[in-house]
């Protein structure tokens, strides 16, 4: 498993640079393989940056507060390892 670039949990079955349109079930970040930096706006995430999504995940448990209902906690196997 591979780390989600937003929440850091091991939810990706392929490397993030290959996971086109994969949505993390833990934070609801839609992977954007075209991002060049964490402060670049993501078309797949409504113009939100990865930095904003990470802040929101820490605050709300999802990339946006209204998306919390679509997320779940990471399984023990998925838990982040030092992200």
mmCIF file as gemmi writes it, N, C-alpha and C atoms, coordinates in Angstrom:
data_model
loop_
_atom_site.group_PDB
_atom_site.id
_atom_site.type_symbol
_atom_site.label_atom_id
_atom_site.label_alt_id
_atom_site.label_comp_id
_atom_site.label_asym_id
_atom_site.label_entity_id
_atom_site.label_seq_id
_atom_site.pdbx_PDB_ins_code
_atom_site.Cartn_x
_atom_site.Cartn_y
_atom_site.Cartn_z
_atom_site.occupancy
_atom_site.B_iso_or_equiv
_atom_site.pdbx_formal_charge
_atom_site.auth_seq_id
_atom_site.auth_asym_id
_atom_site.pdbx_PDB_model_num
ATOM 1 N N . UNK Axp A 1 ? 0.843 -1.182 0 1 0 ? 1 A 1
ATOM 2 C CA . UNK Axp A 1 ? 0 0 0 1 0 ? 1 A 1
ATOM 3 C C . UNK Axp A 1 ? 0.889 1.247 0 1 0 ? 1 A 1
ATOM 4 N N . UNK Axp A 2 ? 0.316 2.32 -0.518 1 0 ? 2 A 1
ATOM 5 C CA . UNK Axp A 2 ? 1.049 3.579 -0.646 1 0 ? 2 A 1
ATOM 6 C C . UNK Axp A 2 ? 0.314 4.692 0.099 1 0 ? 2 A 1
ATOM 7 N N . UNK Axp A 3 ? 1.073 5.696 0.51 1 0 ? 3 A 1
ATOM 8 C CA . UNK Axp A 3 ? 0.517 6.793 1.308 1 0 ? 3 A 1
ATOM 9 C C . UNK Axp A 3 ? -0.299 7.768 0.472 1 0 ? 3 A 1
ATOM 10 N N . UNK Axp A 4 ? -1.414 8.179 1.031 1 0 ? 4 A 1
ATOM 11 C CA . UNK Axp A 4 ? -2.205 9.269 0.465 1 0 ? 4 A 1
ATOM 12 C C . UNK Axp A 4 ? -1.393 10.549 0.639 1 0 ? 4 A 1
ATOM 13 N N . UNK Axp A 5 ? -1.277 11.377 -0.391 1 0 ? 5 A 1
ATOM 14 C CA . UNK Axp A 5 ? -0.509 12.611 -0.247 1 0 ? 5 A 1
ATOM 15 C C . UNK Axp A 5 ? -1.152 13.629 0.694 1 0 ? 5 A 1
ATOM 16 N N . UNK Axp A 6 ? -2.411 13.437 1.026 1 0 ? 6 A 1
ATOM 17 C CA . UNK Axp A 6 ? -3.091 14.377 1.918 1 0 ? 6 A 1
ATOM 18 C C . UNK Axp A 6 ? -3.018 13.925 3.373 1 0 ? 6 A 1
ATOM 19 N N . UNK Axp A 7 ? -3.624 12.786 3.696 1 0 ? 7 A 1
ATOM 20 C CA . UNK Axp A 7 ? -3.69 12.351 5.101 1 0 ? 7 A 1
ATOM 21 C C . UNK Axp A 7 ? -2.5 11.503 5.53 1 0 ? 7 A 1
ATOM 22 N N . UNK Axp A 8 ? -1.756 10.957 4.567 1 0 ? 8 A 1
ATOM 23 C CA . UNK Axp A 8 ? -0.578 10.168 4.889 1 0 ? 8 A 1
ATOM 24 C C . UNK Axp A 8 ? -0.849 8.721 5.223 1 0 ? 8 A 1
ATOM 25 N N . UNK Axp A 9 ? -2.115 8.314 5.227 1 0 ? 9 A 1
ATOM 26 C CA . UNK Axp A 9 ? -2.437 6.916 5.511 1 0 ? 9 A 1
ATOM 27 C C . UNK Axp A 9 ? -2.203 6.061 4.27 1 0 ? 9 A 1
ATOM 28 N N . UNK Axp A 10 ? -1.928 4.805 4.49 1 0 ? 10 A 1
ATOM 29 C CA . UNK Axp A 10 ? -1.598 3.881 3.401 1 0 ? 10 A 1
ATOM 30 C C . UNK Axp A 10 ? -2.867 3.328 2.756 1 0 ? 10 A 1
ATOM 31 N N . UNK Axp A 11 ? -3.525 4.17 1.952 1 0 ? 11 A 1
ATOM 32 C CA . UNK Axp A 11 ? -4.804 3.803 1.344 1 0 ? 11 A 1
ATOM 33 C C . UNK Axp A 11 ? -4.727 3.607 -0.161 1 0 ? 11 A 1
ATOM 34 N N . UNK Axp A 12 ? -3.594 3.907 -0.77 1 0 ? 12 A 1
ATOM 35 C CA . UNK Axp A 12 ? -3.468 3.786 -2.223 1 0 ? 12 A 1
ATOM 36 C C . UNK Axp A 12 ? -2.915 2.408 -2.578 1 0 ? 12 A 1
ATOM 37 N N . UNK Axp A 13 ? -3.56 1.734 -3.514 1 0 ? 13 A 1
ATOM 38 C CA . UNK Axp A 13 ? -3.093 0.41 -3.936 1 0 ? 13 A 1
ATOM 39 C C . UNK Axp A 13 ? -1.987 0.515 -4.985 1 0 ? 13 A 1
ATOM 40 N N . UNK Axp A 14 ? -1.831 1.681 -5.582 1 0 ? 14 A 1
ATOM 41 C CA . UNK Axp A 14 ? -0.754 1.953 -6.54 1 0 ? 14 A 1
ATOM 42 C C . UNK Axp A 14 ? -0.07 3.248 -6.107 1 0 ? 14 A 1
ATOM 43 N N . UNK Axp A 15 ? 1.138 3.522 -6.592 1 0 ? 15 A 1
ATOM 44 C CA . UNK Axp A 15 ? 1.814 4.766 -6.209 1 0 ? 15 A 1
ATOM 45 C C . UNK Axp A 15 ? 0.966 5.988 -6.573 1 0 ? 15 A 1
ATOM 46 N N . UNK Axp A 16 ? 1 7.039 -5.758 1 0 ? 16 A 1
ATOM 47 C CA . UNK Axp A 16 ? 0.195 8.229 -6.025 1 0 ? 16 A 1
ATOM 48 C C . UNK Axp A 16 ? 0.388 8.822 -7.421 1 0 ? 16 A 1
ATOM 49 N N . UNK Axp A 17 ? 1.586 8.691 -7.989 1 0 ? 17 A 1
ATOM 50 C CA . UNK Axp A 17 ? 1.783 9.25 -9.33 1 0 ? 17 A 1
ATOM 51 C C . UNK Axp A 17 ? 1.108 8.415 -10.421 1 0 ? 17 A 1
ATOM 52 N N . UNK Axp A 18 ? 0.55 7.262 -10.051 1 0 ? 18 A 1
ATOM 53 C CA . UNK Axp A 18 ? -0.183 6.403 -10.991 1 0 ? 18 A 1
ATOM 54 C C . UNK Axp A 18 ? -1.671 6.318 -10.662 1 0 ? 18 A 1
ATOM 55 N N . UNK Axp A 19 ? -2.077 6.86 -9.539 1 0 ? 19 A 1
ATOM 56 C CA . UNK Axp A 19 ? -3.454 6.706 -9.045 1 0 ? 19 A 1
ATOM 57 C C . UNK Axp A 19 ? -4.351 7.824 -9.576 1 0 ? 19 A 1
ATOM 58 N N . UNK Axp A 20 ? -4.679 7.76 -10.848 1 0 ? 20 A 1
ATOM 59 C CA . UNK Axp A 20 ? -5.504 8.794 -11.471 1 0 ? 20 A 1
ATOM 60 C C . UNK Axp A 20 ? -6.929 8.713 -10.931 1 0 ? 20 A 1
ATOM 61 N N . UNK Axp A 21 ? -7.422 9.821 -10.408 1 0 ? 21 A 1
ATOM 62 C CA . UNK Axp A 21 ? -8.795 9.979 -9.909 1 0 ? 21 A 1
ATOM 63 C C . UNK Axp A 21 ? -9.13 9.058 -8.736 1 0 ? 21 A 1
ATOM 64 N N . UNK Axp A 22 ? -8.143 8.537 -8.042 1 0 ? 22 A 1
ATOM 65 C CA . UNK Axp A 22 ? -8.399 7.709 -6.859 1 0 ? 22 A 1
ATOM 66 C C . UNK Axp A 22 ? -8.796 8.629 -5.715 1 0 ? 22 A 1
ATOM 67 N N . UNK Axp A 23 ? -9.863 8.288 -5.017 1 0 ? 23 A 1
ATOM 68 C CA . UNK Axp A 23 ? -10.313 9.076 -3.869 1 0 ? 23 A 1
ATOM 69 C C . UNK Axp A 23 ? -9.989 8.305 -2.595 1 0 ? 23 A 1
ATOM 70 N N . UNK Axp A 24 ? -9.238 8.943 -1.721 1 0 ? 24 A 1
ATOM 71 C CA . UNK Axp A 24 ? -8.867 8.318 -0.455 1 0 ? 24 A 1
ATOM 72 C C . UNK Axp A 24 ? -10.113 8.145 0.413 1 0 ? 24 A 1
ATOM 73 N N . UNK Axp A 25 ? -10.378 6.937 0.902 1 0 ? 25 A 1
ATOM 74 C CA . UNK Axp A 25 ? -11.552 6.709 1.739 1 0 ? 25 A 1
ATOM 75 C C . UNK Axp A 25 ? -11.422 7.285 3.15 1 0 ? 25 A 1
ATOM 76 N N . UNK Axp A 26 ? -10.215 7.678 3.535 1 0 ? 26 A 1
ATOM 77 C CA . UNK Axp A 26 ? -9.982 8.219 4.877 1 0 ? 26 A 1
ATOM 78 C C . UNK Axp A 26 ? -10.158 9.741 4.916 1 0 ? 26 A 1
ATOM 79 N N . UNK Axp A 27 ? -9.656 10.455 3.913 1 0 ? 27 A 1
ATOM 80 C CA . UNK Axp A 27 ? -9.739 11.928 3.934 1 0 ? 27 A 1
ATOM 81 C C . UNK Axp A 27 ? -10.559 12.519 2.793 1 0 ? 27 A 1
ATOM 82 N N . UNK Axp A 28 ? -10.859 11.722 1.779 1 0 ? 28 A 1
ATOM 83 C CA . UNK Axp A 28 ? -11.635 12.1 0.602 1 0 ? 28 A 1
ATOM 84 C C . UNK Axp A 28 ? -10.868 13.006 -0.361 1 0 ? 28 A 1
ATOM 85 N N . UNK Axp A 29 ? -9.54 12.984 -0.294 1 0 ? 29 A 1
ATOM 86 C CA . UNK Axp A 29 ? -8.722 13.69 -1.29 1 0 ? 29 A 1
ATOM 87 C C . UNK Axp A 29 ? -8.786 12.902 -2.583 1 0 ? 29 A 1
ATOM 88 N N . UNK Axp A 30 ? -9.117 13.597 -3.687 1 0 ? 30 A 1
ATOM 89 C CA . UNK Axp A 30 ? -9.067 12.949 -5 1 0 ? 30 A 1
ATOM 90 C C . UNK Axp A 30 ? -7.675 13.175 -5.547 1 0 ? 30 A 1
ATOM 91 N N . UNK Axp A 31 ? -6.946 12.104 -5.755 1 0 ? 31 A 1
ATOM 92 C CA . UNK Axp A 31 ? -5.559 12.225 -6.167 1 0 ? 31 A 1
ATOM 93 C C . UNK Axp A 31 ? -5.452 12.974 -7.487 1 0 ? 31 A 1
ATOM 94 N N . UNK Axp A 32 ? -4.505 13.878 -7.554 1 0 ? 32 A 1
ATOM 95 C CA . UNK Axp A 32 ? -4.268 14.693 -8.744 1 0 ? 32 A 1
ATOM 96 C C . UNK Axp A 32 ? -2.836 14.447 -9.199 1 0 ? 32 A 1
ATOM 97 N N . UNK Axp A 33 ? -2.681 13.626 -10.227 1 0 ? 33 A 1
ATOM 98 C CA . UNK Axp A 33 ? -1.341 13.261 -10.697 1 0 ? 33 A 1
ATOM 99 C C . UNK Axp A 33 ? -0.638 14.415 -11.409 1 0 ? 33 A 1
ATOM 100 N N . UNK Axp A 34 ? -1.36 15.492 -11.672 1 0 ? 34 A 1
ATOM 101 C CA . UNK Axp A 34 ? -0.781 16.614 -12.399 1 0 ? 34 A 1
ATOM 102 C C . UNK Axp A 34 ? -0.252 17.725 -11.493 1 0 ? 34 A 1
ATOM 103 N N . UNK Axp A 35 ? -0.411 17.585 -10.182 1 0 ? 35 A 1
ATOM 104 C CA . UNK Axp A 35 ? 0.103 18.601 -9.256 1 0 ? 35 A 1
ATOM 105 C C . UNK Axp A 35 ? 1.625 18.575 -9.241 1 0 ? 35 A 1
ATOM 106 N N . UNK Axp A 36 ? 2.208 19.757 -9.287 1 0 ? 36 A 1
ATOM 107 C CA . UNK Axp A 36 ? 3.665 19.86 -9.231 1 0 ? 36 A 1
ATOM 108 C C . UNK Axp A 36 ? 4.171 20.277 -7.861 1 0 ? 36 A 1
ATOM 109 N N . UNK Axp A 37 ? 3.287 20.876 -7.053 1 0 ? 37 A 1
ATOM 110 C CA . UNK Axp A 37 ? 3.683 21.286 -5.704 1 0 ? 37 A 1
ATOM 111 C C . UNK Axp A 37 ? 2.448 21.319 -4.811 1 0 ? 37 A 1
ATOM 112 N N . UNK Axp A 38 ? 2.636 21.201 -3.497 1 0 ? 38 A 1
ATOM 113 C CA . UNK Axp A 38 ? 1.5 21.166 -2.574 1 0 ? 38 A 1
ATOM 114 C C . UNK Axp A 38 ? 0.711 22.473 -2.487 1 0 ? 38 A 1
ATOM 115 N N . UNK Axp A 39 ? 1.282 23.572 -3.002 1 0 ? 39 A 1
ATOM 116 C CA . UNK Axp A 39 ? 0.549 24.836 -2.957 1 0 ? 39 A 1
ATOM 117 C C . UNK Axp A 39 ? -0.105 25.191 -4.296 1 0 ? 39 A 1
ATOM 118 N N . UNK Axp A 40 ? -0.105 24.25 -5.222 1 0 ? 40 A 1
ATOM 119 C CA . UNK Axp A 40 ? -0.751 24.436 -6.524 1 0 ? 40 A 1
ATOM 120 C C . UNK Axp A 40 ? -2.222 24.017 -6.43 1 0 ? 40 A 1
ATOM 121 N N . UNK Axp A 41 ? -3.112 24.788 -7.045 1 0 ? 41 A 1
ATOM 122 C CA . UNK Axp A 41 ? -4.543 24.466 -7.034 1 0 ? 41 A 1
ATOM 123 C C . UNK Axp A 41 ? -4.801 23.161 -7.792 1 0 ? 41 A 1
ATOM 124 N N . UNK Axp A 42 ? -5.623 22.307 -7.213 1 0 ? 42 A 1
ATOM 125 C CA . UNK Axp A 42 ? -5.955 21.017 -7.808 1 0 ? 42 A 1
ATOM 126 C C . UNK Axp A 42 ? -7.307 21.09 -8.51 1 0 ? 42 A 1
ATOM 127 N N . UNK Axp A 43 ? -7.318 20.85 -9.808 1 0 ? 43 A 1
ATOM 128 C CA . UNK Axp A 43 ? -8.58 20.833 -10.553 1 0 ? 43 A 1
ATOM 129 C C . UNK Axp A 43 ? -9.501 19.732 -10.049 1 0 ? 43 A 1
ATOM 130 N N . UNK Axp A 44 ? -8.943 18.591 -9.679 1 0 ? 44 A 1
ATOM 131 C CA . UNK Axp A 44 ? -9.74 17.465 -9.204 1 0 ? 44 A 1
ATOM 132 C C . UNK Axp A 44 ? -10.403 17.74 -7.856 1 0 ? 44 A 1
ATOM 133 N N . UNK Axp A 45 ? -9.908 18.73 -7.136 1 0 ? 45 A 1
ATOM 134 C CA . UNK Axp A 45 ? -10.426 19.044 -5.798 1 0 ? 45 A 1
ATOM 135 C C . UNK Axp A 45 ? -10.985 20.457 -5.722 1 0 ? 45 A 1
ATOM 136 N N . UNK Axp A 46 ? -11.584 20.904 -6.809 1 0 ? 46 A 1
ATOM 137 C CA . UNK Axp A 46 ? -12.261 22.195 -6.827 1 0 ? 46 A 1
ATOM 138 C C . UNK Axp A 46 ? -11.361 23.391 -6.599 1 0 ? 46 A 1
ATOM 139 N N . UNK Axp A 47 ? -10.1 23.292 -6.985 1 0 ? 47 A 1
ATOM 140 C CA . UNK Axp A 47 ? -9.166 24.4 -6.826 1 0 ? 47 A 1
ATOM 141 C C . UNK Axp A 47 ? -8.456 24.447 -5.483 1 0 ? 47 A 1
ATOM 142 N N . UNK Axp A 48 ? -8.776 23.518 -4.595 1 0 ? 48 A 1
ATOM 143 C CA . UNK Axp A 48 ? -8.11 23.453 -3.293 1 0 ? 48 A 1
ATOM 144 C C . UNK Axp A 48 ? -6.67 22.986 -3.488 1 0 ? 48 A 1
ATOM 145 N N . UNK Axp A 49 ? -5.775 23.504 -2.669 1 0 ? 49 A 1
ATOM 146 C CA . UNK Axp A 49 ? -4.397 23.029 -2.714 1 0 ? 49 A 1
ATOM 147 C C . UNK Axp A 49 ? -4.242 21.84 -1.763 1 0 ? 49 A 1
ATOM 148 N N . UNK Axp A 50 ? -3.197 21.091 -1.96 1 0 ? 50 A 1
ATOM 149 C CA . UNK Axp A 50 ? -2.902 19.973 -1.07 1 0 ? 50 A 1
ATOM 150 C C . UNK Axp A 50 ? -2.618 20.482 0.344 1 0 ? 50 A 1
ATOM 151 N N . UNK Axp A 51 ? -1.973 21.636 0.454 1 0 ? 51 A 1
ATOM 152 C CA . UNK Axp A 51 ? -1.706 22.216 1.776 1 0 ? 51 A 1
ATOM 153 C C . UNK Axp A 51 ? -3.008 22.544 2.5 1 0 ? 51 A 1
ATOM 154 N N . UNK Axp A 52 ? -3.974 23.124 1.783 1 0 ? 52 A 1
ATOM 155 C CA . UNK Axp A 52 ? -5.279 23.429 2.38 1 0 ? 52 A 1
ATOM 156 C C . UNK Axp A 52 ? -5.997 22.147 2.794 1 0 ? 52 A 1
ATOM 157 N N . UNK Axp A 53 ? -5.919 21.139 1.933 1 0 ? 53 A 1
ATOM 158 C CA . UNK Axp A 53 ? -6.572 19.862 2.231 1 0 ? 53 A 1
ATOM 159 C C . UNK Axp A 53 ? -5.969 19.218 3.476 1 0 ? 53 A 1
ATOM 160 N N . UNK Axp A 54 ? -4.657 19.29 3.612 1 0 ? 54 A 1
ATOM 161 C CA . UNK Axp A 54 ? -3.999 18.722 4.798 1 0 ? 54 A 1
ATOM 162 C C . UNK Axp A 54 ? -4.438 19.443 6.071 1 0 ? 54 A 1
ATOM 163 N N . UNK Axp A 55 ? -4.508 20.773 6.004 1 0 ? 55 A 1
ATOM 164 C CA . UNK Axp A 55 ? -4.984 21.553 7.161 1 0 ? 55 A 1
ATOM 165 C C . UNK Axp A 55 ? -6.408 21.156 7.524 1 0 ? 55 A 1
ATOM 166 N N . UNK Axp A 56 ? -7.256 21.044 6.507 1 0 ? 56 A 1
ATOM 167 C CA . UNK Axp A 56 ? -8.652 20.67 6.742 1 0 ? 56 A 1
ATOM 168 C C . UNK Axp A 56 ? -8.768 19.264 7.315 1 0 ? 56 A 1
ATOM 169 N N . UNK Axp A 57 ? -7.926 18.356 6.845 1 0 ? 57 A 1
ATOM 170 C CA . UNK Axp A 57 ? -7.959 16.991 7.376 1 0 ? 57 A 1
ATOM 171 C C . UNK Axp A 57 ? -7.637 17 8.873 1 0 ? 57 A 1
ATOM 172 N N . UNK Axp A 58 ? -6.671 17.798 9.263 1 0 ? 58 A 1
ATOM 173 C CA . UNK Axp A 58 ? -6.324 17.889 10.687 1 0 ? 58 A 1
ATOM 174 C C . UNK Axp A 58 ? -7.457 18.508 11.502 1 0 ? 58 A 1
ATOM 175 N N . UNK Axp A 59 ? -8.17 19.471 10.921 1 0 ? 59 A 1
ATOM 176 C CA . UNK Axp A 59 ? -9.276 20.154 11.61 1 0 ? 59 A 1
ATOM 177 C C . UNK Axp A 59 ? -10.556 19.331 11.645 1 0 ? 59 A 1
ATOM 178 N N . UNK Axp A 60 ? -10.93 18.789 10.476 1 0 ? 60 A 1
ATOM 179 C CA . UNK Axp A 60 ? -12.25 18.172 10.325 1 0 ? 60 A 1
ATOM 180 C C . UNK Axp A 60 ? -12.239 16.655 10.167 1 0 ? 60 A 1
ATOM 181 N N . UNK Axp A 61 ? -11.091 16.098 9.746 1 0 ? 61 A 1
ATOM 182 C CA . UNK Axp A 61 ? -11.05 14.669 9.44 1 0 ? 61 A 1
ATOM 183 C C . UNK Axp A 61 ? -11.389 14.372 7.995 1 0 ? 61 A 1
ATOM 184 N N . UNK Axp A 62 ? -11.439 15.422 7.162 1 0 ? 62 A 1
ATOM 185 C CA . UNK Axp A 62 ? -11.691 15.295 5.723 1 0 ? 62 A 1
ATOM 186 C C . UNK Axp A 62 ? -11.141 16.544 5.04 1 0 ? 62 A 1
ATOM 187 N N . UNK Axp A 63 ? -11.019 16.49 3.722 1 0 ? 63 A 1
ATOM 188 C CA . UNK Axp A 63 ? -10.463 17.63 2.993 1 0 ? 63 A 1
ATOM 189 C C . UNK Axp A 63 ? -11.375 18.854 3.048 1 0 ? 63 A 1
ATOM 190 N N . UNK Axp A 64 ? -12.668 18.626 3.25 1 0 ? 64 A 1
ATOM 191 C CA . UNK Axp A 64 ? -13.631 19.704 3.47 1 0 ? 64 A 1
ATOM 192 C C . UNK Axp A 64 ? -14.631 19.22 4.504 1 0 ? 64 A 1
ATOM 193 N N . UNK Axp A 65 ? -15.089 20.126 5.343 1 0 ? 65 A 1
ATOM 194 C CA . UNK Axp A 65 ? -15.955 19.738 6.454 1 0 ? 65 A 1
ATOM 195 C C . UNK Axp A 65 ? -17.207 18.994 5.994 1 0 ? 65 A 1
ATOM 196 N N . UNK Axp A 66 ? -17.809 19.431 4.894 1 0 ? 66 A 1
ATOM 197 C CA . UNK Axp A 66 ? -19.042 18.78 4.435 1 0 ? 66 A 1
ATOM 198 C C . UNK Axp A 66 ? -18.815 17.383 3.845 1 0 ? 66 A 1
ATOM 199 N N . UNK Axp A 67 ? -17.562 16.979 3.675 1 0 ? 67 A 1
ATOM 200 C CA . UNK Axp A 67 ? -17.254 15.653 3.129 1 0 ? 67 A 1
ATOM 201 C C . UNK Axp A 67 ? -16.952 14.612 4.211 1 0 ? 67 A 1
ATOM 202 N N . UNK Axp A 68 ? -16.973 15.018 5.467 1 0 ? 68 A 1
ATOM 203 C CA . UNK Axp A 68 ? -16.674 14.098 6.57 1 0 ? 68 A 1
ATOM 204 C C . UNK Axp A 68 ? -17.574 12.861 6.513 1 0 ? 68 A 1
ATOM 205 N N . UNK Axp A 69 ? -18.821 13.048 6.119 1 0 ? 69 A 1
ATOM 206 C CA . UNK Axp A 69 ? -19.775 11.935 6.07 1 0 ? 69 A 1
ATOM 207 C C . UNK Axp A 69 ? -19.352 10.824 5.105 1 0 ? 69 A 1
ATOM 208 N N . UNK Axp A 70 ? -18.447 11.124 4.17 1 0 ? 70 A 1
ATOM 209 C CA . UNK Axp A 70 ? -18.01 10.132 3.19 1 0 ? 70 A 1
ATOM 210 C C . UNK Axp A 70 ? -16.686 9.473 3.563 1 0 ? 70 A 1
ATOM 211 N N . UNK Axp A 71 ? -16.134 9.834 4.714 1 0 ? 71 A 1
ATOM 212 C CA . UNK Axp A 71 ? -14.837 9.293 5.124 1 0 ? 71 A 1
ATOM 213 C C . UNK Axp A 71 ? -15.005 8.219 6.192 1 0 ? 71 A 1
ATOM 214 N N . UNK Axp A 72 ? -13.906 7.581 6.502 1 0 ? 72 A 1
ATOM 215 C CA . UNK Axp A 72 ? -13.872 6.578 7.568 1 0 ? 72 A 1
ATOM 216 C C . UNK Axp A 72 ? -12.495 6.631 8.217 1 0 ? 72 A 1
ATOM 217 N N . UNK Axp A 73 ? -12.375 6.117 9.433 1 0 ? 73 A 1
ATOM 218 C CA . UNK Axp A 73 ? -11.048 6.063 10.057 1 0 ? 73 A 1
ATOM 219 C C . UNK Axp A 73 ? -10.158 5.062 9.314 1 0 ? 73 A 1
ATOM 220 N N . UNK Axp A 74 ? -8.856 5.259 9.374 1 0 ? 74 A 1
ATOM 221 C CA . UNK Axp A 74 ? -7.961 4.278 8.755 1 0 ? 74 A 1
ATOM 222 C C . UNK Axp A 74 ? -7.986 2.966 9.529 1 0 ? 74 A 1
ATOM 223 N N . UNK Axp A 75 ? -7.833 1.88 8.817 1 0 ? 75 A 1
ATOM 224 C CA . UNK Axp A 75 ? -7.703 0.583 9.476 1 0 ? 75 A 1
ATOM 225 C C . UNK Axp A 75 ? -6.312 0.526 10.111 1 0 ? 75 A 1
ATOM 226 N N . UNK Axp A 76 ? -6.084 -0.385 11.054 1 0 ? 76 A 1
ATOM 227 C CA . UNK Axp A 76 ? -4.737 -0.489 11.646 1 0 ? 76 A 1
ATOM 228 C C . UNK Axp A 76 ? -3.65 -0.691 10.584 1 0 ? 76 A 1
ATOM 229 N N . UNK Axp A 77 ? -3.966 -1.424 9.539 1 0 ? 77 A 1
ATOM 230 C CA . UNK Axp A 77 ? -2.997 -1.687 8.473 1 0 ? 77 A 1
ATOM 231 C C . UNK Axp A 77 ? -2.709 -0.429 7.63 1 0 ? 77 A 1
ATOM 232 N N . UNK Axp A 78 ? -3.678 0.472 7.563 1 0 ? 78 A 1
ATOM 233 C CA . UNK Axp A 78 ? -3.538 1.688 6.756 1 0 ? 78 A 1
ATOM 234 C C . UNK Axp A 78 ? -2.902 2.851 7.505 1 0 ? 78 A 1
ATOM 235 N N . UNK Axp A 79 ? -2.867 2.795 8.819 1 0 ? 79 A 1
ATOM 236 C CA . UNK Axp A 79 ? -2.407 3.951 9.606 1 0 ? 79 A 1
ATOM 237 C C . UNK Axp A 79 ? -1.07 4.468 9.109 1 0 ? 79 A 1
ATOM 238 N N . UNK Axp A 80 ? -0.98 5.801 9.106 1 0 ? 80 A 1
ATOM 239 C CA . UNK Axp A 80 ? 0.228 6.438 8.581 1 0 ? 80 A 1
ATOM 240 C C . UNK Axp A 80 ? 1.462 6.059 9.382 1 0 ? 80 A 1
ATOM 241 N N . UNK Axp A 81 ? 2.573 6.048 8.698 1 0 ? 81 A 1
ATOM 242 C CA . UNK Axp A 81 ? 3.841 5.705 9.338 1 0 ? 81 A 1
ATOM 243 C C . UNK Axp A 81 ? 4.792 6.895 9.253 1 0 ? 81 A 1
ATOM 244 N N . UNK Axp A 82 ? 4.622 7.815 10.201 1 0 ? 82 A 1
ATOM 245 C CA . UNK Axp A 82 ? 5.523 8.953 10.291 1 0 ? 82 A 1
ATOM 246 C C . UNK Axp A 82 ? 5.324 10.026 9.251 1 0 ? 82 A 1
ATOM 247 N N . UNK Axp A 83 ? 4.112 10.201 8.753 1 0 ? 83 A 1
ATOM 248 C CA . UNK Axp A 83 ? 3.848 11.224 7.739 1 0 ? 83 A 1
ATOM 249 C C . UNK Axp A 83 ? 3.912 12.593 8.348 1 0 ? 83 A 1
